[in-house]
Amino acid sequence: EETEAVLAHELGHAQYGHLTFLLVMMLCLSALLNPVLALVPEPWVSSPLVEIATLIGFITLYIWLFYGTLMRQCEREADLASAELMGSPTHLVSALEKLALIAGNIRHVWCWHHGSIAERVSNVYRLHGDPVTSRRFHIRQRWVRIGFTVFTVLALGSQLFTRF
């Protein structure tokens, strides 16, 4: 049952298009690199070191703050999908707790793209226990994906337009 719950979690990623969303997030990052470089003040523009430092700084912030936040939301949605598919979060929680224990008692260790197992357990119980909150969460996540995709298409389109 724990294995089925973990598989249901992975199916949740597929159901909600998280892999495609990850691709969109990477495309958005690439579309934002030139505009970010355009923000570098004039005297420093010609320095390759300043360009590299600017890009590394921006990519680090994008991945750490923005991408990580969206990834944690995708994990919560996949956890909820598992609980919905299995009828209860119990088996997924059991698998997560075993993982935390086997990995060295890491239940409260925070991970930038998954959050902590303690947070995930708390969230899946909270969301699964309240159908209204659960529905709102899924709707909000869908609108985040749609909005982000539209923004990415516009950003890529503006990059393409400026090249011609």
C-alpha positions as CSV (number, residue, x, y, z in Angstrom):
1,E,0.0,0.0,0.0
2,E,2.9,2.4,0.7
3,T,4.4,1.6,-2.7
4,E,1.0,2.2,-4.3
5,A,0.7,5.5,-2.5
6,V,4.2,6.6,-3.8
7,L,3.2,5.5,-7.3
8,A,0.0,7.5,-6.9
9,H,2.1,10.5,-5.9
10,E,4.1,10.1,-9.1
11,L,0.9,9.7,-11.1
12,G,-0.3,13.0,-9.5
13,H,2.8,14.7,-11.0
14,A,1.7,13.3,-14.4
15,Q,-2.0,14.1,-13.9
16,Y,-1.3,17.8,-13.2
17,G,1.4,18.2,-15.8
18,H,4.2,19.0,-13.4
19,L,7.0,17.8,-15.8
20,T,5.7,20.1,-18.5
21,F,5.5,22.9,-16.0
22,L,9.1,22.4,-15.1
23,L,10.0,22.8,-18.7
24,V,8.0,26.0,-18.9
25,M,9.8,27.3,-15.8
26,M,13.2,26.6,-17.4
27,L,12.0,28.3,-20.6
28,C,11.0,31.3,-18.6
29,L,14.4,31.4,-17.0
30,S,16.1,31.4,-20.4
31,A,13.7,34.1,-21.6
32,L,14.5,36.4,-18.7
33,L,18.3,36.2,-19.0
34,N,18.7,38.9,-21.7
35,P,16.4,41.4,-20.0
36,V,18.3,40.8,-16.7
37,L,21.6,41.5,-18.5
38,A,20.0,44.7,-19.9
39,L,19.6,46.0,-16.3
40,V,23.4,46.0,-15.8
41,P,24.5,49.7,-15.6
42,E,26.3,51.1,-18.7
43,P,29.9,51.3,-17.3
44,W,29.9,47.6,-16.4
45,V,28.2,46.1,-19.4
46,S,31.4,45.4,-21.3
47,S,32.9,43.3,-18.5
48,P,32.5,39.6,-18.9
49,L,33.0,39.1,-15.2
50,V,30.1,41.3,-14.4
51,E,27.9,39.5,-17.0
52,I,28.8,36.1,-15.6
53,A,28.3,37.3,-12.0
54,T,24.9,38.8,-12.9
55,L,23.7,35.7,-14.7
56,I,24.9,33.3,-11.9
57,G,23.3,35.5,-9.3
58,F,20.0,35.7,-11.2
59,I,19.9,32.0,-11.9
60,T,20.7,31.2,-8.3
61,L,17.9,33.4,-7.0
62,Y,15.4,32.2,-9.6
63,I,16.1,28.6,-8.8
64,W,16.4,28.9,-5.1
65,L,13.4,31.2,-4.5
66,F,11.0,31.1,-7.3
67,Y,11.5,27.6,-8.9
68,G,11.9,26.0,-5.4
69,T,8.6,27.6,-4.2
70,L,6.7,26.3,-7.3
71,M,8.3,22.9,-6.9
72,R,7.2,22.6,-3.3
73,Q,3.7,23.4,-4.4
74,C,3.9,20.7,-7.1
75,E,5.0,18.2,-4.4
76,R,2.0,19.2,-2.2
77,E,-0.3,18.8,-5.1
78,A,1.1,15.3,-5.9
79,D,0.9,14.4,-2.2
80,L,-2.8,15.4,-2.3
81,A,-3.4,13.5,-5.5
82,S,-2.0,10.4,-3.9
83,A,-4.3,10.8,-0.9
84,E,-7.2,11.3,-3.2
85,L,-6.4,8.3,-5.3
86,M,-5.8,6.1,-2.3
87,G,-8.7,7.4,-0.4
88,S,-6.5,8.5,2.5
89,P,-3.1,10.0,3.1
90,T,-2.2,7.3,5.6
91,H,-0.1,5.1,3.3
92,L,1.8,8.0,1.7
93,V,2.5,9.5,5.1
94,S,3.8,6.1,6.3
95,A,6.1,5.9,3.3
96,L,7.4,9.4,3.9
97,E,8.0,8.8,7.6
98,K,9.9,5.6,6.8
99,L,12.0,7.5,4.3
100,A,12.8,10.1,6.9
101,L,13.8,7.5,9.5
102,I,15.9,5.5,7.0
103,A,17.7,8.6,5.7
104,G,18.9,9.5,9.2
105,N,15.9,11.0,11.0
106,I,15.5,13.9,8.6
107,R,11.8,14.5,9.2
108,H,12.3,18.2,10.0
109,V,15.2,18.8,7.6
110,W,14.0,21.4,5.0
111,C,14.7,20.8,1.3
112,W,14.5,23.7,-1.1
113,H,12.4,21.8,-3.7
114,H,10.4,19.4,-1.5
115,G,10.1,21.1,1.8
116,S,10.5,19.0,4.9
117,I,8.7,15.7,5.4
118,A,7.0,17.1,8.5
119,E,5.6,20.0,6.4
120,R,4.4,17.6,3.7
121,V,2.7,15.3,6.2
122,S,1.0,18.3,7.8
123,N,-0.1,19.7,4.5
124,V,-1.5,16.5,3.1
125,Y,-3.6,15.8,6.2
126,R,-4.8,19.4,6.2
127,L,-5.7,19.5,2.5
128,H,-7.2,16.0,2.3
129,G,-9.2,16.6,5.5
130,D,-11.0,19.6,4.0
131,P,-12.6,19.1,0.5
132,V,-13.2,22.9,0.1
133,T,-9.6,23.8,0.8
134,S,-8.4,20.9,-1.3
135,R,-10.5,22.1,-4.3
136,R,-9.3,25.7,-3.9
137,F,-5.7,24.5,-3.7
138,H,-6.1,22.5,-7.0
139,I,-7.8,25.5,-8.7
140,R,-5.1,27.9,-7.5
141,Q,-2.4,25.6,-8.7
142,R,-4.0,25.3,-12.1
143,W,-4.2,29.1,-12.4
144,V,-0.6,29.5,-11.3
145,R,0.4,27.0,-14.1
146,I,-1.7,28.8,-16.7
147,G,-0.6,32.3,-15.7
148,F,3.1,31.3,-15.6
149,T,2.8,29.6,-19.0
150,V,1.2,32.7,-20.5
151,F,3.9,34.9,-19.0
152,T,6.6,32.5,-20.4
153,V,5.0,32.5,-23.9
154,L,4.9,36.3,-23.8
155,A,8.5,36.6,-22.6
156,L,9.7,34.2,-25.2
157,G,7.7,36.0,-27.9
158,S,9.2,39.3,-26.9
159,Q,12.7,37.8,-27.1
160,L,11.9,36.5,-30.6
161,F,10.3,39.8,-31.7
162,T,13.4,41.8,-30.5
163,R,15.7,39.6,-32.6
164,F,13.9,40.4,-35.9
